[in-house]
């Protein structure tokens, strides 16, 4: 999202992905066959430029974004990958056809 005086440019991905987070296993990304559609939106911004409210004209949905500076989370560590490998190994060894 890019905000400049009087205009807002919002980029939505045309694909939907669901992310599953776990404390034990690495992050799993599950793609969906659904696609997003284009929308006409209006926006309002507060005086501090910290809050941006975007309203969908067609569906009458309202989304509020807050500017927040945060560090990116660390990637999956080796321990989670090792546990995932053990988990799948256990499943594969106990499949009876």
Secondary structure, DSSP 8 states (H G I E B T S, - for coil): -EEETTEEE----SEEEEEE--SSS--EEEEEEEE-----EEEEE-TTS-EEEEEETTT--EEEEE-----------HHHHHHHHHHHHHHHHT---
